[in-house]
Amino acid sequence: MSKTNHLNQRKGVWYYNRRVPKHILPLINDGRISKAGFIRYSLETKNKEEAIKRGNLADVEWDALFEQAELGKPTALNHSQAVRLIQAYVDRKNKA
């Protein structure tokens, strides 16, 4: 698998780019998702290694939100709720 999965570089800056699964698109309330169902935002770095780190963190965040949506739980979270959600998600994945 590519180390730059979900990453694209434009004019030297790295961007996170991911499609939201169609079956959960109506369930997610997040302003970073386009009407076409894509997540696209700048990682605010030109450094590839830093972009990979930020992209990996974004993958975990979005995976946790997708899981919440599939379970029918709220997906609009404040920062502390998001951190707890991500920690719980990572703990579950590590136990599997």
C-alpha positions in Angstrom: 0.0 0.0 0.0 1.2 3.5 -0.8 2.5 5.5 2.2 0.6 8.5 0.9 -2.9 6.8 0.9 -5.6 9.6 1.0 -2.9 12.3 0.4 -2.5 14.5 -2.6 0.0 17.3 -3.2 -1.1 20.5 -4.9 1.3 23.4 -5.4 3.7 21.9 -2.9 1.1 21.6 -0.1 -0.3 18.2 1.0 -4.1 17.6 1.2 -6.2 14.9 2.8 -8.6 13.4 0.3 -11.1 10.6 1.0 -14.5 9.4 -0.1 -17.2 8.9 2.6 -18.9 5.5 2.2 -22.2 6.2 0.5 -24.3 4.3 3.1 -23.2 6.6 5.9 -23.0 9.9 4.1 -26.5 11.0 5.2 -25.5 10.2 8.8 -22.4 12.3 9.2 -22.7 16.0 10.1 -19.4 17.5 9.3 -18.6 20.7 7.4 -15.5 19.2 5.9 -17.5 16.8 3.6 -18.5 18.1 0.2 -22.0 17.5 -1.3 -20.3 14.9 -3.6 -19.3 12.9 -0.5 -15.6 13.7 -0.4 -13.4 14.9 2.5 -10.8 17.3 1.2 -8.8 19.7 3.3 -5.2 21.0 3.6 -2.9 19.3 6.0 -1.0 22.7 6.1 2.4 21.3 5.4 4.8 20.9 2.5 6.8 18.2 4.2 5.9 14.7 3.1 6.8 13.0 6.3 4.7 15.4 8.3 1.8 15.0 5.9 1.9 11.2 6.3 1.7 11.6 10.1 -1.2 14.1 9.8 -2.9 11.9 7.2 -2.6 8.8 9.5 -4.2 10.7 12.3 -6.9 11.9 10.0 -7.5 8.3 8.9 -8.0 7.2 12.5 -10.3 10.2 13.2 -12.5 9.5 10.1 -12.6 5.7 10.7 -13.8 6.4 14.3 -16.5 8.8 13.0 -17.6 6.4 10.3 -17.9 3.7 12.9 -20.0 6.0 15.1 -22.3 6.8 12.2 -22.8 3.1 11.4 -23.8 2.5 15.1 -26.3 5.3 14.9 -24.4 7.6 17.3 -23.9 11.3 17.0 -21.0 12.3 14.7 -20.9 16.1 15.4 -18.4 16.2 18.3 -16.4 18.8 20.2 -12.7 18.3 20.6 -12.7 16.4 23.9 -15.5 14.1 22.7 -13.5 13.4 19.5 -10.3 12.6 21.5 -12.2 10.2 23.7 -13.9 8.6 20.6 -10.5 8.2 18.9 -8.9 6.7 22.0 -11.7 4.2 22.4 -11.5 3.3 18.7 -7.8 2.7 18.8 -8.2 0.6 22.0 -10.8 -1.6 20.3 -8.6 -2.0 17.2 -5.6 -2.9 19.4 -7.5 -5.6 21.2 -8.7 -7.2 17.9 
